[in-house]
């Protein structure tokens, strides 16, 4: 029997990228979801990992909380809409600053909104270039520096959570479970003594992450399947070294458990990407239209995933 066709959402480096740019470990998958790779002769299409193109849209998330006395404003420019926090002051000129939450503009009280908007349009290329650099630094920082010790930090659902060791616990406990959303600084308490070596901490954290990946991916898959009426044969976690996900023509979907490091919208994008292959086993215009049907406004998540350097993921 001929093997099923397979399409994979991958982060392989193409010929133009340095071979040593990929440094992703290949740990064993969760016991409930063993990895399975495609047969060597199975035709495969890949979505290569690369930096965002210079003209790629820069995400413009509105801060959850605006500074006192400020307002959120958006300006249409030839490149894209630019959102920013606007503050008034007694300064003599309009100031542009890339802060922790994005672009902030400080303008004199006597300057009109029209004049501020025009200044944004004039500096749009510079603003977007700086915002793109800021975004890349922020994303790289969010995924590096994992130390497998009490107090170490780990990326989970796009946030930085803290590792805690608690010998009196019988199982792992995540403080973020009591909040609607995961926040930076939430603690993952592992049932280990303070003297546990880094290998034990790493293995315990990996086991917890894989369990969470299985739970979250399964829930999101069920949501999209119910919404679209699509049917899959089965799905499994993967720990493939170069693929975020794959879909075979017989309806088997594989999702890399390490996606659990990323923000929920990126996870949803990969799931939507693979589900779209159930109807379009290619990367044609019709395929991308299907992705958009399953997950409208997926482009930001797509570009964010492409900006992530796999080498910056925690090493297991």
C-alpha positions as CSV (number, residue, x, y, z in Angstrom):
1,X,0.0,0.0,0.0
2,X,1.3,3.4,-0.9
3,X,2.0,5.7,2.0
4,X,-0.4,8.6,2.5
5,X,0.6,12.0,1.2
6,X,1.8,14.3,3.9
7,X,2.2,18.0,4.3
8,X,4.3,19.4,7.1
9,X,4.5,22.8,8.7
10,X,8.2,23.0,9.3
11,X,11.1,25.1,10.4
12,X,13.7,23.5,8.2
13,X,16.5,25.9,7.2
14,X,16.7,26.2,3.4
15,X,20.0,26.1,1.4
16,X,20.5,29.8,2.0
17,X,20.4,29.5,5.8
18,X,23.3,28.3,7.8
19,X,23.1,24.6,8.6
20,X,24.0,25.1,12.2
21,X,21.2,27.6,12.8
22,X,18.9,24.8,13.9
23,X,19.5,23.7,17.5
24,X,16.3,22.0,18.6
25,X,16.6,18.9,20.7
26,X,14.5,15.8,20.0
27,X,13.3,14.5,23.3
28,X,10.9,11.5,23.5
29,X,7.3,12.3,23.1
30,X,4.7,11.9,25.7
31,X,3.8,8.3,26.3
32,X,0.2,8.8,25.3
33,X,1.2,10.4,22.0
34,X,4.3,8.7,20.4
35,X,5.9,10.5,17.5
36,X,5.6,9.2,14.0
37,X,7.6,10.5,11.1
38,X,6.5,10.2,7.5
39,X,7.9,7.5,5.3
40,X,11.0,8.5,3.4
41,X,9.2,8.4,0.1
42,X,6.1,10.4,1.3
43,X,5.8,13.6,-0.7
44,X,6.2,16.5,1.7
45,X,5.7,20.2,1.4
46,X,7.3,22.4,4.0
47,X,6.9,25.9,5.4
48,X,10.4,27.0,6.0
49,X,11.5,29.0,9.0
50,X,12.7,32.4,8.1
51,X,12.8,36.0,9.4
52,X,9.8,38.1,8.5
53,X,10.1,39.9,5.3
54,X,11.0,43.6,5.7
55,X,7.4,44.6,4.5
56,X,5.7,42.0,6.8
57,X,3.0,43.6,9.0
58,X,4.2,44.4,12.5
59,X,1.7,43.4,15.3
60,X,0.1,46.4,17.0
61,X,-1.3,45.1,20.3
62,X,-3.1,47.6,22.4
63,X,-1.7,47.7,26.0
64,X,-3.9,46.1,28.6
65,X,-3.6,49.2,30.7
66,X,-2.9,52.7,29.4
67,X,-0.8,55.1,31.4
68,X,-2.9,57.7,33.3
69,X,-3.8,60.7,31.1
70,X,-2.9,58.9,27.8
71,X,-5.0,57.4,25.0
72,X,-4.7,54.8,22.3
73,X,-4.7,56.0,18.8
74,X,-4.3,54.4,15.4
75,X,-3.2,56.0,12.1
76,X,-3.5,54.5,8.6
77,X,-0.2,54.7,6.7
78,X,0.8,53.4,3.2
79,X,2.6,50.5,4.9
80,X,0.0,49.5,7.6
81,X,-2.0,50.8,10.5
82,X,0.2,52.1,13.3
83,X,-1.2,52.0,16.8
84,X,0.4,53.9,19.6
85,X,-0.1,55.4,23.1
86,X,-0.5,59.2,22.9
87,X,0.5,61.4,25.8
88,X,0.3,65.1,26.0
89,X,3.0,67.3,27.7
90,X,4.6,70.7,27.8
91,X,7.4,69.6,25.5
92,X,8.0,71.7,22.4
93,X,8.1,68.9,19.8
94,X,6.6,65.5,19.1
95,X,8.6,62.7,20.6
96,X,8.7,59.0,19.5
97,X,9.7,56.3,21.9
98,X,9.6,52.5,21.7
99,X,8.6,51.5,25.2
100,X,8.0,48.1,26.9
101,X,4.5,48.0,25.5
102,X,5.2,49.4,22.0
103,X,5.2,52.8,20.5
104,X,4.5,55.9,22.6
105,X,4.2,59.4,21.2
106,X,4.4,62.5,23.4
107,X,3.1,65.7,21.9
108,X,2.7,69.3,23.0
109,X,-0.8,70.3,24.1
110,X,-1.1,72.8,21.3
111,X,-0.4,70.2,18.5
112,X,-3.6,69.0,16.7
113,X,-4.4,65.3,16.2
114,X,-4.1,65.8,12.5
115,X,-0.6,67.1,12.9
116,X,0.3,64.1,15.1
117,X,-1.1,61.7,12.5
118,X,0.8,63.4,9.7
119,X,4.1,63.1,11.7
120,X,3.4,59.4,12.2
121,X,2.9,59.0,8.4
122,X,6.1,60.8,7.6
123,X,8.1,58.6,10.0
124,X,6.2,55.4,9.3
125,X,9.1,53.5,7.8
126,X,11.4,54.4,10.7
127,X,8.7,53.6,13.2
128,X,7.9,50.2,11.7
129,X,11.6,49.3,11.4
130,X,12.2,50.1,15.1
131,X,9.0,48.3,16.2
132,X,10.1,45.2,14.2
133,X,13.5,45.3,15.9
134,X,11.8,45.7,19.3
135,X,9.4,42.8,18.6
136,X,12.2,40.5,17.5
137,X,14.3,41.3,20.6
138,X,11.3,40.8,22.8
139,X,10.4,37.4,21.3
140,X,14.0,36.2,21.4
141,X,14.4,37.3,25.1
142,X,11.1,35.5,25.9
143,X,12.5,32.2,24.7
144,X,16.1,32.2,25.9
145,X,17.9,31.7,29.1
146,X,16.1,28.8,30.6
147,X,17.9,27.5,33.7
148,X,16.7,24.2,35.2
149,X,16.8,25.4,38.8
150,X,14.5,26.8,41.5
151,X,13.7,30.3,40.3
152,X,14.5,29.5,36.7
153,X,12.2,30.8,34.0
154,X,10.5,29.0,31.2
155,X,8.3,30.1,28.2
156,X,4.8,28.8,28.4
157,X,1.9,30.0,26.2
158,X,3.9,33.0,25.2
159,X,4.6,34.1,28.8
160,X,7.6,33.7,31.2
161,X,6.7,31.4,34.1
162,X,8.9,30.6,37.0
163,X,10.1,27.2,38.2
164,X,9.6,26.4,41.8
165,X,10.7,23.3,43.8
166,X,8.4,22.0,46.5
167,X,9.3,18.6,48.1
168,X,6.0,18.5,50.0
169,X,3.9,18.3,46.8
170,X,2.9,15.0,45.3
171,X,2.4,16.4,41.8
172,X,3.2,19.5,39.8
173,X,1.0,22.5,40.4
174,X,0.8,25.7,38.3
175,X,-0.3,28.9,40.0
176,X,-1.7,30.2,36.8
177,X,-4.5,27.6,37.1
178,X,-6.4,29.9,39.4
179,X,-6.4,32.8,36.9
180,X,-8.3,33.1,33.6
181,X,-5.1,33.6,31.7
182,X,-1.4,32.7,32.1
183,X,0.6,35.7,33.2
184,X,4.3,36.5,33.3
185,X,5.6,35.4,36.7
186,X,3.1,32.6,37.4
187,X,4.9,29.7,39.1
188,X,5.1,26.0,38.1
189,X,5.7,24.1,41.3
190,X,7.4,20.8,40.7
191,X,7.4,18.0,43.3
192,X,11.1,18.0,43.8
193,X,13.4,18.8,46.7
194,X,15.5,22.0,46.6
195,X,18.6,19.9,46.1
196,X,17.3,18.3,42.9
197,X,19.8,18.5,40.1
198,X,19.1,20.3,36.8
199,X,18.4,17.0,34.9
200,X,15.6,16.1,37.3
201,X,14.1,19.6,37.1
202,X,14.3,19.6,33.3
203,X,12.7,16.2,33.0
204,X,9.9,17.1,35.4
205,X,9.2,20.4,33.5
206,X,9.2,18.6,30.2
207,X,6.7,16.0,31.4
208,X,4.4,18.7,32.6
209,X,4.7,20.7,29.4
210,X,3.9,17.6,27.3
211,X,0.9,16.9,29.3
212,X,-0.3,20.5,29.0
213,X,0.4,20.4,25.2
214,X,-1.8,17.3,24.9
215,X,-4.6,18.8,26.9
216,X,-4.6,22.2,25.1
217,X,-4.0,20.9,21.6
218,X,-6.8,18.4,22.0
219,X,-9.2,21.0,23.3
220,X,-8.4,23.4,20.4
221,X,-8.6,20.7,17.8
222,X,-12.1,19.7,19.1
223,X,-13.2,23.3,18.9
224,X,-12.1,23.8,15.3
225,X,-13.5,20.4,14.2
226,X,-16.9,21.3,15.7
227,X,-16.9,24.7,14.1
228,X,-15.9,23.5,10.6
229,X,-17.4,20.0,10.4
230,X,-14.1,18.6,9.4
231,X,-13.2,15.0,10.5
232,X,-9.8,13.6,11.3
233,X,-8.7,10.0,11.7
234,X,-6.6,10.7,14.7
235,X,-4.0,13.2,16.1
236,X,-0.8,12.8,18.1
237,X,1.9,14.8,19.7
238,X,5.2,14.9,18.0
239,X,8.7,15.8,19.0
240,X,10.0,16.2,15.5
241,X,13.2,18.2,15.1
242,X,12.1,20.3,12.1
243,X,8.3,20.3,12.0
244,X,5.7,22.2,13.9
245,X,3.0,20.0,12.5
246,X,2.0,17.7,9.7
247,X,-1.2,16.3,8.1
248,X,-1.4,13.1,6.0
249,X,-4.0,12.4,3.3
250,X,-5.6,9.7,5.5
251,X,-6.5,12.3,8.1
252,X,-3.7,11.9,10.7
253,X,-2.5,15.2,12.3
254,X,0.8,15.6,14.2
255,X,1.4,18.6,16.4
256,X,4.8,19.4,17.9
257,X,4.5,19.5,21.7
258,X,7.0,22.3,21.8
259,X,4.3,24.7,20.4
260,X,3.2,24.9,24.0
261,X,6.0,27.4,24.5
262,X,4.2,29.8,22.1
263,X,1.2,32.2,22.5
264,X,-2.3,30.7,22.0
265,X,-2.8,32.4,18.7
266,X,0.3,30.8,17.2
267,X,-0.9,27.3,18.4
268,X,-4.3,28.0,16.8
269,X,-2.6,29.0,13.6
270,X,-0.6,25.7,13.3
271,X,-3.8,23.7,14.1
272,X,-5.7,25.7,11.4
273,X,-2.9,25.2,9.0
274,X,-3.0,21.4,9.4
275,X,-6.8,21.2,9.3
276,X,-6.8,23.2,6.1
277,X,-4.8,20.4,4.5
278,X,-7.7,18.0,5.0
279,X,-9.3,19.9,2.1
280,X,-6.3,21.2,0.2
281,X,-3.2,19.0,0.2
282,X,-1.0,21.8,-1.1
283,X,0.0,25.4,-0.3
284,X,-2.1,27.0,-3.1
285,X,-4.2,30.1,-3.0
286,X,-7.2,27.9,-2.2
287,X,-5.3,26.4,0.7
288,X,-4.6,29.8,2.3
289,X,-8.2,30.8,1.7
290,X,-9.2,27.6,3.7
291,X,-6.8,28.6,6.5
292,X,-8.5,32.0,6.6
293,X,-11.9,30.4,6.7
294,X,-10.9,28.3,9.7
295,X,-8.9,31.1,11.4
296,X,-9.6,34.6,10.2
297,X,-6.8,37.1,10.6
298,X,-4.2,34.3,10.9
299,X,-1.4,36.4,9.2
300,X,0.0,37.9,12.4
301,X,0.4,34.5,14.0
302,X,1.9,33.1,10.8
303,X,4.5,35.9,10.7
304,X,5.2,35.6,14.5
305,X,5.9,31.9,14.1
306,X,8.3,32.6,11.2
307,X,10.2,35.1,13.3
308,X,10.9,32.6,16.1
309,X,14.4,31.1,16.0
310,X,14.1,27.4,16.8
311,X,17.6,27.5,18.3
312,X,16.2,29.9,21.0
313,X,13.8,27.3,22.4
314,X,14.7,25.7,25.7
315,X,17.0,22.7,25.3
316,X,15.7,19.4,26.7
